[in-house]
Amino acid sequence: MSTQRTDLLGRHIVLGLTGGIACYKSAELVRLLVKAGASVQVVMTEGAQAFITPVTMQALSGHPVVTSQWDAREPNNMAHINLSREADAMVIAPASADFMALLAQGRADEVLSLMCLARPRERCPLLVAPAMNREMWSHPATQRNVDQLIQDGAVILGPDNGEQACGEVGDGRMLEPADLLDDLIAFFQPKVLQGQRVLITAGPTFEAIDPVRGITNHSSGKMGFAMARAAAEAGAEVTLVAGPVHLDTPRGVVRRINVQSAQQMHDAVLPAATESDIFIATAAVADWRPATLAQHKIKKEGKKVAPSFELTENPDILAAVAALPQPPYCVGFAAESENLLEHARAKLRRKRIPLIVGNLGPATFGRDDNALLLVDSTDQWQLPPDGSTADKLVLARQLMAELARRLNLPESD
Ligand code: CTP
């Protein structure tokens, strides 16, 4: 099930297009921005109009496109002032090498560079998504301009690495629209965990019985991956240890370690935990595994009785981390099917952790929404407060804010 989040609701974005083949991707970017709740004002240079028409961008954004500083539609004839005063951010995508050179020099001889220069820098950040051939990108002149733009306060998004329109392969491709959207959404999130090292486990584990079968569970990993994304958006350095799931690594996650079994998860987590400030154990770890692993597939042929096998206990990863001499701040998850509060409180005590997040497993596995019950040694409260459900990423962001409060972290931009 998928829910539609409006992460950019109420945001005004000026989207500037400059000359480059990646202009076709910006049509999709406008669609995504609008879908995420933003209002988008498109501005196009002459070069951009050689690749895509203002008609397309007007239809997708719902606003006439600005293409000239002499556009008489603005009553005071000052589109560069008016539009940049309303904007929460200016995004240049694609940003050509030439346009970045203009920006670095502070030139203003056409409407988009004029608007970038005239924008109120404190209120209206500039995000630049370069798009060019790999030789142009790696050229010292371009790199000099990039450094200058960063020094001047711009945020550079990408570029990506891969196949280029010219047939060459390398750095310089514009980020995909979905990635640009995620980066912009992340940009607007409060940096409540700036500089914190956050370790997260996610997904189920798979305990092999023989080379083709195993014991696993219904965890989809979505809650853990939402935690990882929210932590990265909040400015944390995130390590994600994932069981077998089919989910893309959230942008901004520094390191992902894929594992199968609880033992492998334990072996990946323990060394990382000593270097972490926060540990969030979202994974649905199998409590037991088959005591012996059959070397070959257990065959049915000729057998009258069902095979039986012994189980042995897996290490408790969360309890092991909480028992470290200097443990990170540990957050456990309790996936239950009944008596949520009672079980969550019992687990909090048993695992000796400061905070546990309860949820009803069967009601949430595989879904994009969830309802959480946060429990600490003295208190308990629901997220969302009214007991309804909310998108997992929205909940994860609220949990990050709660962790920042508990750890007394200062908010930084
Ligand atoms: N957990 C863990 N290692 C395990 C089992 C659980 O790290 N071997 C973590 C989970 O990631 C979760 C929390 O412990 O954060 C609670 O897991 P759960 O399986 O619900 O708890 P159990 O102690 O196994 O209790 P029970 O199976 O009786 O519900």
Residues whose N, C-alpha, C, O or C-beta is under 5 A from the ligand:
A	BS01	CTP	A281 T282 A283 A284 V285 A286 D287 N314 P315 D316 I317 L318 V331 G332 F333 A334 A335
